[in-house]
Amino acid sequence: MRIPIRWKLILSIGLPLLIIYSTFIWIEYQSLINYANERLRNHLKLMTGYYATRLEKDFSTVAQVASSTASYLTDNMEITEDELYQIIKKNVQQNDLIYGSCIAFEPRAYSVNKNLFAPYAFENESKIKTMDLSVDAYDYRNWEWYAAPKKANTGVWTEPYFDEGAGNILMCTYSVPFYLDDKFWGVATIDIPLTPLQNLIDRDKELAGGGFVIISSEGKYITTPFKDEIMKSAKDKLAQSNKPDMLHILNKIMTGKEGYERVENFPVKDPSLIYYTPIQSTGWALSIAYPEKALMEPIYLRLKENVYLMLIALVLIIACLLIISFVMTRPISKLAEGVHELATGNLDTTIEGVRSNDELGQLSCGFNKMVKDLKCYVNQLTEQTAAREAVESELRVAREIQTSLLPRSFPPFPQFDSFDLFAMFEPAKQVAGDYYDFFLVDDERMAIVMADVSGKGVPAAMFMAITRTIIRNLALNKHTPSEVLNIANDTLTQDNEKLFVTMFFGYYNIKTGNIVYANAGHPPPLAVKPDGSSVEFGETTGTLLGIFPDMTWDQNTETLNQEETLFLFTDGISEAHDPDGEMVGIEGLQELLSQCHCKCPKEYCNNIVSKIIEYENDQQSDDITVMALRRN
């Protein structure tokens, strides 16, 4: 994106100012957050302490009622049923927080005629009703409010529960044991309904949107903003949410510690700041949460005001900079217009109207001289380009002719299903000296050729075309491999002093898999086994073609076994090197073949060529030619 100098000048001044302003705003923002956090912490501490003290007083008063009843029963063993019912009725009437009261005896402790006896009084529709829990409700012996104080020998606050069959409400119970001659005789209880505690949240406007939570010693909700969570385990809920930090905070709350934390999803869904403290008389804990967004609203408002002031100041500064920059950058704009005209190809453009003696004036004069010199250079370059394009066009035609000499139709002989064949050719330049060939000599034999002419470019391509013609003619005249190379060498050495060719030439017997071959200094092919391993196939039987007259070549016979693949290649494969100069080599090629480990000759060729090009980092230094012959 093009940015004018005028705007660069504005940005170079405006951006530092913006950074400075932003830094000050950030510092103020952090200060406001710290100040607000400190104030909120103190406020929540005072509020939590107030409610904890208030609840401590209420719970202690209620607990004292149960304790007094237990003491009275211990000192007055001979007490009638009517007196028992009168006592529990008075207990319910003593405090608005008390919902019910019960005196539950051990089996046959009150009377030998009664196995269980538990007179219970509770408030229902503004009236006090009574019942015998053992008759009208349930067997109370296994309930926590009876079993826990019996086991602990002291007063116990129960976990929240639903008293189905008796009170039929959510409640917590404080139970105190009483004794006859130091022997457990029963318990006296006071029930506290959870609804009035929950209503405490609804009445206090300061807690709106936050959270007022009482948690039992075992981690159950006694009160919470979400009424459907009452009696449920806060610990289980947090464990399911996979938040170990929240579980750590909850453990601190449950163990009676006091503190201040930032939390999420406890007790409300939004991030909140909470203060928690224990309620000593019950073993419970009280936590009050304040939504973080409510804390941040005034801070964001103050921050918004500061941002508006900053933007106004920046606008005024930029306006001043625009005026100044317009005056200073007029000569630069003219110079830029001239450069733009030059970029569009107008070599007749000049810079006019800049008469200053400063750097801009010198730059304008230099630009006008440069355009004049450039115009001369472009004329010369146009002539040179036209000549080079003519040569490149001829090279493209030469490459098309060379490529047409190579077999390109695959599969080449669909009438035979006893073998598969595929070959590839990647020249390093537009034309090259590598070549491959294959053709049927008769109904049982196929000639295969892999050759590499020394050098590259047009001379190598021409020498390759001549060699191909000679080899084809000799093979089709049924000469043996050694005769083909002997006669071809005599022909190529005539009037040739510079070029030579390495070649693997052989006849493949389609039925038996035998290959009769002669090798003129070419890298031996590799026979790839079904398991991906490979070994050299045959050996070199003579020197190079086309350089030494009167030379002869021997021939050998090897067999390509079923499910084996004969892989032929030029030195563009084995001598390929990476940017550090390390060559692939025969062992490296064998490793690449084992990695390919495929049955299709086409896949072998494609995979090897792509890996070699990748190995050379797309800097191909030599012609690459490969052929794969698989015996099925």
C-alpha positions in Angstrom: 0.0 0.0 0.0 1.4 3.4 -1.0 1.6 5.9 1.8 2.3 9.6 0.8 5.2 11.4 2.6 2.6 13.8 3.9 0.9 11.0 5.8 4.2 9.5 6.9 5.0 12.9 8.5 1.6 12.9 10.2 2.0 9.3 11.4 5.5 9.9 12.6 4.3 12.6 14.9 0.7 11.4 15.6 1.6 7.7 16.4 4.1 8.6 19.2 1.5 11.0 20.6 -1.1 8.2 20.4 1.3 5.8 22.2 2.0 8.3 24.9 -1.7 9.1 25.4 -2.5 5.4 25.4 0.2 4.7 28.0 -1.2 7.4 30.3 -4.8 6.0 29.8 -3.6 2.5 30.5 -1.8 3.6 33.7 -4.9 5.4 34.8 -7.1 2.4 33.9 -4.9 0.1 36.0 -5.0 2.6 38.9 -8.8 2.8 38.7 -9.1 -1.0 38.7 -6.8 -1.4 41.7 -8.6 1.4 43.5 -12.0 -0.1 42.7 -10.9 -3.6 43.7 -9.6 -2.4 47.0 -12.8 -0.5 47.8 -14.9 -3.4 46.7 -12.9 -5.8 48.8 -13.4 -3.7 51.9 -17.1 -3.3 51.1 -17.6 -7.1 50.6 -15.6 -7.8 53.7 -17.8 -5.5 55.8 -21.0 -6.9 54.1 -19.9 -10.5 54.6 -19.0 -9.8 58.2 -22.3 -8.2 58.8 -24.3 -11.0 57.4 -22.1 -13.7 59.0 -22.6 -12.0 62.4 -26.3 -11.7 61.8 -26.6 -15.3 60.8 -24.3 -16.4 63.6 -26.6 -14.7 66.1 -29.7 -16.2 64.6 -28.3 -19.7 64.4 -26.9 -19.5 67.9 -30.3 -18.4 69.2 -32.0 -21.2 67.4 -29.3 -23.7 68.6 -29.8 -22.5 72.2 -33.5 -23.5 72.0 -32.6 -27.1 71.1 -29.8 -27.1 73.8 -32.1 -25.8 76.4 -34.7 -28.4 75.6 -32.1 -31.2 75.8 -30.9 -29.9 79.2 -34.5 -29.7 80.5 -35.2 -33.3 79.4 -32.0 -34.5 81.1 -33.1 -32.9 84.4 -36.8 -33.9 84.1 -37.1 -37.6 83.4 -40.7 -38.0 84.4 -42.5 -35.9 81.7 -45.8 -36.6 80.1 -46.6 -36.7 76.4 -48.7 -33.5 76.7 -45.8 -31.7 78.3 -43.6 -32.9 75.5 -45.9 -31.5 72.9 -46.2 -28.2 74.8 -42.4 -27.9 74.9 -42.0 -28.4 71.1 -44.9 -26.0 70.4 -43.3 -23.3 72.5 -40.0 -23.9 70.7 -41.6 -23.2 67.3 -43.3 -20.1 68.7 -40.0 -18.7 70.1 -38.4 -17.6 66.9 -39.6 -16.7 63.4 -36.7 -18.6 61.9 -37.8 -21.9 63.5 -40.0 -24.0 61.4 -40.3 -27.2 63.5 -39.1 -28.9 66.7 -38.9 -32.5 67.6 -38.0 -34.7 70.6 -37.0 -38.2 69.3 -36.4 -41.0 71.8 -34.4 -44.2 71.5 -36.5 -47.4 71.0 -38.6 -48.1 74.2 -36.7 -45.3 76.0 -39.8 -43.2 76.7 -42.2 -46.1 77.3 -41.8 -49.8 77.2 -45.1 -49.8 75.3 -43.7 -47.7 72.5 -40.9 -48.9 70.3 -40.3 -45.5 68.8 -41.6 -42.1 69.9 -40.9 -38.7 68.3 -43.4 -35.9 69.0 -42.9 -33.2 66.3 -44.4 -29.7 66.0 -44.2 -27.5 62.9 -45.7 -24.4 61.4 -48.2 -24.9 58.6 -50.3 -22.1 57.1 -49.7 -19.9 60.2 -50.8 -22.7 62.5 -48.7 -25.0 64.6 -49.5 -28.7 63.9 -48.2 -31.8 65.7 -47.5 -35.4 64.8 -45.6 -38.4 66.0 -42.8 -39.0 63.3 -42.5 -42.6 64.2 -46.2 -43.1 63.4 -47.2 -40.5 60.9 -43.9 -40.1 58.9 -41.0 -42.5 59.0 -38.4 -44.5 61.0 -36.1 -41.7 62.0 -33.2 -43.7 63.4 -31.2 -43.7 60.2 -31.8 -40.0 59.4 -28.8 -37.7 59.9 -30.5 -35.4 62.3 -30.9 -38.4 64.7 -27.9 -40.6 64.0 -25.2 -37.8 63.8 -25.6 -36.3 67.3 -26.0 -39.8 68.8 -22.6 -40.7 67.3 -20.9 -37.4 68.0 -22.3 -37.0 71.6 -22.8 -33.3 70.8 -25.0 -30.9 68.9 -24.8 -31.2 65.2 -26.1 -29.1 62.2 -27.2 -31.4 59.4 -26.7 -31.0 55.7 -29.7 -29.5 53.9 -32.4 -32.1 53.1 -36.0 -32.4 52.1 -38.0 -33.6 55.0 -40.4 -35.8 53.1 -43.2 -37.2 55.2 -42.9 -34.7 58.0 -42.3 -31.0 57.2 -42.2 -31.6 53.5 -39.9 -28.7 52.9 -36.2 -28.0 52.3 -34.6 -27.5 55.7 -31.5 -27.9 57.9 -31.7 -29.3 61.5 -29.8 -28.6 64.7 -29.9 -31.7 66.9 -28.7 -32.0 70.5 -28.5 -35.4 72.4 -29.9 -35.8 75.9 -29.1 -38.6 78.4 -30.6 -40.6 81.2 -28.1 -41.8 83.7 -25.3 -41.0 81.2 -27.0 -43.3 78.7 -28.2 -41.9 75.3 -31.9 -41.3 75.6 -32.8 -39.3 72.5 -32.3 -35.9 70.6 -34.0 -32.6 70.7 -34.1 -30.8 67.3 -34.9 -27.4 65.8 -35.6 -27.2 62.0 -34.7 -24.1 60.0 -36.4 -23.8 56.6 -34.1 -22.8 53.8 -36.7 -20.5 52.0 -36.4 -17.6 54.5 -32.7 -17.7 54.2 -33.1 -17.5 50.4 -35.5 -14.6 50.8 -32.7 -12.7 52.5 -31.1 -12.4 49.0 -34.3 -11.2 47.4 -34.8 -8.5 50.1 -31.3 -7.0 49.8 -31.0 -4.7 46.8 -27.2 -4.5 47.3 -27.0 -8.1 46.3 -29.0 -7.8 43.1 -27.1 -9.4 40.2 -24.5 -10.8 42.6 -24.5 -13.9 44.8 -25.3 -14.6 48.4 -24.3 -18.2 49.1 -24.3 -20.4 52.3 -22.4 -23.6 51.9 -22.5 -26.5 54.3 -19.4 -28.2 55.7 -19.8 -30.9 53.1 -20.1 -28.5 50.2 -23.8 -28.4 49.6 -25.7 -25.2 48.7 -27.9 -24.1 51.6 -28.7 -20.8 49.9 -27.8 -19.7 46.3 -29.2 -17.2 43.7 -30.2 -20.3 41.7 -32.9 -22.0 43.8 -32.8 -25.2 41.8 -29.2 -25.7 43.0 -30.2 -25.8 46.8 -29.2 -29.1 48.4 -26.9 -29.9 45.4 -23.1 -30.3 45.8 -21.1 -27.3 44.7 -18.0 -29.5 44.7 -19.5 -32.0 42.3 -20.7 -29.2 40.0 -17.2 -27.6 39.9 -15.6 -31.0 39.4 -17.7 -31.6 36.3 -16.7 -28.2 34.9 -13.0 -29.3 35.1 -11.8 -26.2 37.0 -9.2 -27.2 39.6 -8.6 -23.6 40.6 -12.3 -23.2 41.5 -12.1 -26.5 43.5 -9.2 -25.1 45.4 -11.1 -22.0 46.3 -14.1 -24.0 47.4 -11.9 -26.2 49.6 -10.7 -23.1 51.3 -14.3 -21.9 51.9 -15.3 -25.3 53.2 -12.3 -25.5 55.6 -13.4 -22.3 57.4 -10.9 -19.9 55.9 -11.6 -16.2 55.1 -10.6 -14.6 51.8 -11.1 -12.6 48.7 -11.0 -14.1 45.1 -11.9 -13.6 41.5 -14.0 -16.5 40.2 -16.0 -17.6 37.2 -19.3 -19.6 37.3 -19.5 -19.4 41.1 -22.0 -18.7 42.3 -23.3 -16.8 39.2 -22.3 -17.4 35.6 -20.5 -14.1 35.0 -17.0 -13.5 36.4 -17.3 -12.2 40.0 -15.3 -11.0 42.9 -16.2 -12.9 46.1 -15.5 -12.6 49.8 -16.1 -15.6 52.0 -16.0 -16.2 55.8 -17.1 -19.0 58.1 -20.3 -19.2 60.3 -18.6 -20.6 63.3 -21.7 -21.9 65.2 -22.8 -24.1 62.3 -19.6 -25.1 60.5 -21.0 -23.5 57.4 -19.5 -20.8 55.2 -20.9 -17.6 53.8 -19.9 -16.1 50.5 -21.0 -12.9 48.9 -20.2 -12.2 45.2 -20.2 -9.0 43.3 -20.3 -9.1 39.4 -17.1 -7.9 37.8 -19.0 -6.1 35.1 -20.8 -3.9 37.7 -17.4 -3.0 39.1 -16.0 -2.1 35.6 -18.9 0.0 34.4 -17.8 3.3 36.1 -14.2 2.6 35.1 -15.2 2.1 31.5 -17.2 5.3 31.6 -14.2 7.3 32.9 -12.0 5.6 30.3 -14.4 6.5 27.5 -14.3 10.2 28.6 -10.5 10.1 28.5 -10.4 8.5 25.1 -12.8 11.2 23.7 -10.5 13.9 25.0 -7.5 12.2 23.4 -9.2 11.9 20.1 -10.1 15.6 20.1 -6.5 16.5 20.8 -5.2 14.2 18.1 -7.6 15.7 15.5 -6.4 19.2 16.3 -2.8 18.1 16.0 -3.4 16.3 12.7 -5.1 19.3 11.3 -2.1 21.5 12.0 0.2 18.8 10.6 -1.9 18.7 7.4 -1.4 22.4 6.7 2.3 22.3 7.4 2.9 19.1 5.4 1.0 20.4 2.3 3.5 23.3 2.0 6.5 21.1 2.6 5.6 18.2 0.2 4.5 20.1 -3.0 7.9 19.6 -4.7 7.9 15.9 -3.6 4.4 15.5 -5.2 5.7 16.8 -8.5 8.6 14.4 -8.4 6.3 11.5 -7.5 4.1 12.4 -10.5 7.1 12.3 -12.8 8.1 8.9 -11.4 4.6 7.6 -11.9 4.6 8.8 -15.6 7.9 7.1 -16.1 6.6 3.9 -14.5 3.7 3.9 -17.0 6.3 3.9 -19.9 6.3 7.6 -20.7 10.0 8.1 -21.4 9.4 11.7 -22.5 8.4 12.9 -19.1 10.4 15.6 -17.2 10.2 17.4 -13.8 9.3 21.0 -14.3 8.7 23.8 -11.8 11.1 22.8 -9.1 13.6 25.7 -8.8 14.9 25.2 -5.3 18.6 24.7 -4.7 18.1 22.1 -2.0 18.2 18.3 -2.2 14.8 18.3 -4.0 16.2 20.5 -6.7 19.2 18.3 -7.2 17.0 15.2 -7.3 14.8 16.8 -10.0 17.8 17.5 -12.2 19.2 14.0 -11.6 15.8 12.5 -12.5 15.6 14.4 -15.9 19.1 13.1 -16.8 18.2 9.6 -15.7 15.2 9.6 -18.0 17.3 10.6 -21.0 19.8 7.8 -20.3 17.1 5.3 -19.7 15.5 6.1 -23.1 18.7 5.2 -24.9 19.1 2.0 -22.8 15.6 0.9 -23.6 16.1 1.2 -27.3 19.2 -1.0 -27.1 17.5 -3.5 -24.9 14.6 -3.8 -27.3 16.9 -4.8 -30.1 18.7 -7.4 -27.9 15.4 -8.9 -26.6 14.1 -9.4 -30.1 17.2 -11.3 -31.1 17.1 -13.5 -27.9 13.4 -14.3 -28.4 14.2 -15.5 -31.9 16.8 -17.9 -30.5 14.4 -19.1 -27.7 11.7 -19.8 -30.2 14.0 -22.0 -32.2 15.0 -23.8 -29.0 11.3 -24.5 -28.1 10.8 -26.0 -31.6 13.9 -28.1 -31.1 12.6 -29.4 -27.7 9.3 -30.3 -29.3 11.1 -32.2 -32.0 13.3 -34.0 -29.4 10.4 -34.9 -27.2 8.5 -36.3 -30.2 11.4 -38.8 -30.7 10.8 -40.4 -27.3 7.9 -42.9 -26.8 5.1 -41.1 -24.9 2.2 -43.5 -25.0 1.6 -45.6 -21.9 0.9 -48.5 -21.5 2.9 -48.9 -24.8 1.9 -52.5 -25.6 -1.5 -53.2 -24.1 -1.6 -56.6 -25.9 0.9 -58.0 -23.4 -0.1 -58.4 -19.8 3.1 -60.1 -18.6 4.9 -56.8 -18.0 4.3 -53.1 -17.3 6.5 -50.2 -18.6 6.8 -46.5 -17.9 9.5 -43.9 -18.6 10.0 -40.1 -17.8 12.4 -37.5 -19.2 13.1 -34.1 -17.4 15.8 -32.0 -19.3 17.9 -29.5 -17.4 17.7 -27.1 -20.3 15.3 -26.7 -23.1 17.0 -29.5 -25.1 19.2 -32.2 -23.7 21.3 -35.3 -24.4 19.5 -37.9 -22.3 17.1 -40.3 -24.0 15.3 -43.6 -23.5 13.7 -45.9 -26.1 11.8 -49.1 -26.3 10.2 -51.0 -29.2 9.3 -54.5 -30.3 11.9 -56.4 -32.3 9.7 -59.4 -32.8 6.8 -61.2 -31.1 8.9 -62.3 -28.1 11.5 -59.6 -27.7 11.4 -55.9 -26.8 14.5 -53.6 -27.2 15.1 -51.2 -24.2 17.6 -48.3 -24.4 18.8 -45.9 -21.7 21.5 -43.4 -22.9 23.2 -40.2 -21.8 25.1 -38.0 -24.2 27.9 -35.9 -22.8 27.1 -32.2 -22.5 23.8 -30.4 -22.7 21.9 -28.1 -25.1 21.6 -28.3 -28.9 24.8 -30.2 -29.7 23.9 -33.0 -27.2 20.3 -33.1 -28.5 21.5 -33.5 -32.1 24.0 -36.2 -31.2 21.2 -38.0 -29.2 18.9 -37.9 -32.3 21.7 -39.4 -34.5 22.4 -42.1 -31.9 18.7 -43.0 -31.6 18.4 -43.4 -35.3 21.5 -45.6 -35.6 20.5 -47.9 -32.6 16.9 -48.3 -33.9 18.1 -49.3 -37.3 20.6 -51.9 -36.0 18.1 -53.4 -33.5 15.4 -53.8 -36.0 17.9 -55.6 -38.3 18.2 -58.3 -35.5 21.8 -57.5 -34.5 22.8 -58.8 -31.1 23.4 -56.2 -28.3 27.2 -56.4 -28.7 26.9 -56.0 -32.5 24.6 -53.0 -32.1 27.1 -51.2 -29.9 30.1 -52.2 -32.0 28.5 -50.9 -35.3 27.1 -47.8 -33.6 30.5 -46.9 -32.2 32.1 -47.2 -35.6 29.5 -44.9 -37.1 29.6 -42.3 -34.3 33.4 -42.0 -34.1 33.6 -40.8 -37.7 34.2 -37.0 -37.7 33.4 -36.8 -34.0 36.0 -35.5 -31.5 34.0 -34.0 -28.7 30.8 -35.9 -27.9 30.3 -39.4 -26.6 27.4 -41.4 -25.1 26.9 -43.9 -22.3 24.3 -46.5 -23.0 22.5 -49.6 -21.7 21.0 -51.6 -24.6 19.2 -54.9 -24.3 16.5 -57.3 -25.5 13.8 -58.2 -23.0 12.2 -61.6 -23.6 8.6 -61.0 -22.9 7.9 -64.7 -22.1 10.9 -65.7 -20.0 12.1 -62.4 -18.5 15.6 -62.9 -19.8 17.5 -59.8 -20.8 20.4 -60.0 -23.2 22.3 -56.7 -22.8 25.4 -54.7 -23.5 26.5 -51.8 -21.3 28.7 -49.0 -22.7 29.9 -47.2 -19.5 26.3 -46.6 -18.3 25.3 -46.9 -14.6 23.9 -50.5 -14.2 20.2 -50.7 -13.7 18.7 -51.7 -10.3 16.5 -54.8 -9.9 13.9 -53.9 -7.3 12.6 -56.9 -5.3 9.0 -57.3 -4.1 10.0 -56.3 -0.6 11.4 -53.0 -1.8 15.1 -53.9 -1.6 17.2 -53.6 -4.8 20.5 -54.8 -6.3 22.5 -53.9 -9.3 21.4 -55.7 -12.5 24.3 -56.8 -14.6 27.5 -55.0 -15.2 29.4 -52.7 -17.6 30.5 -54.6 -20.6 32.6 -51.9 -22.3 33.7 -48.3 -22.5 31.9 -45.2 -23.9 30.4 -45.0 -27.3 31.5 -42.6 -30.0 35.0 -41.6 -28.8 37.3 -44.6 -29.4 37.2 -46.3 -32.8 37.6 -50.0 -33.3 36.3 -50.8 -29.8 34.2 -53.9 -29.1 31.6 -54.7 -26.4 30.6 -58.0 -24.8 27.1 -59.0 -24.0 25.6 -60.7 -20.9 22.3 -62.3 -20.0 20.4 -61.7 -16.8 16.8 -62.7 -15.7 14.2 -60.4 -14.4 12.1 -62.5 -12.0 8.4 -62.3 -11.6 7.1 -59.3 -9.5 10.6 -57.7 -9.8 11.0 -54.2 -11.4 14.0 -53.2 -13.5 14.8 -49.5 -12.8 17.0 -47.8 -15.5 18.3 -44.3 -15.0 20.9 -41.7 -16.1 23.5 -40.0 -13.9 21.1 -37.1 -13.4 19.6 -39.4 -10.7 22.6 -40.9 -9.0 24.8 -37.7 -9.2 22.0 -35.3 -8.0 23.3 -33.2 -5.1 21.8 -31.0 -2.4 22.8 -27.3 -1.8 25.7 -28.6 0.3 27.1 -30.7 -2.5 26.2 -34.1 -1.1 25.3 -36.6 -3.9 22.5 -39.1 -3.8 24.7 -42.0 -5.0 23.6 -45.6 -5.8 23.0 -46.4 -2.1 20.8 -43.2 -1.7 18.8 -44.2 -4.8 18.3 -47.7 -3.4 17.0 -46.1 -0.2 14.6 -43.9 -2.1 13.3 -47.0 -4.0 12.7 -48.8 -0.8 10.7 -45.9 0.5 8.6 -45.8 -2.6 7.9 -49.6 -2.4 5.1 -49.7 -4.9 4.1 -52.1 -7.7 3.3 -49.6 -10.5 6.2 -48.5 -12.7 4.5 -45.1 -13.2 4.5 -44.6 -9.4 8.2 -45.6 -9.2 9.2 -43.1 -11.8 7.0 -40.2 -10.5 8.1 -40.7 -6.9 11.8 -40.9 -7.7 11.8 -37.9 -10.0 9.9 -35.8 -7.5 12.2 -36.8 -4.6 15.3 -36.0 -6.7 14.0 -32.6 -7.6 13.1 -32.0 -3.9 16.6 -33.2 -2.9 18.2 -30.6 -5.3 16.0 -27.9 -3.9 14.4 -27.3 -7.3 17.9 -26.5 -8.7 18.1 -29.2 -11.3 21.7 -29.5 -12.5 21.5 -32.4 -15.0 19.0 -34.1 -17.3 16.8 -36.7 -15.4 15.7 -39.8 -17.3 14.2 -42.9 -15.7 12.5 -46.1 -17.0 10.8 -48.8 -14.9 10.0 -52.3 -16.4 8.0 -54.7 -14.1 7.5 -58.3 -14.8 4.1 -59.4 -13.7 
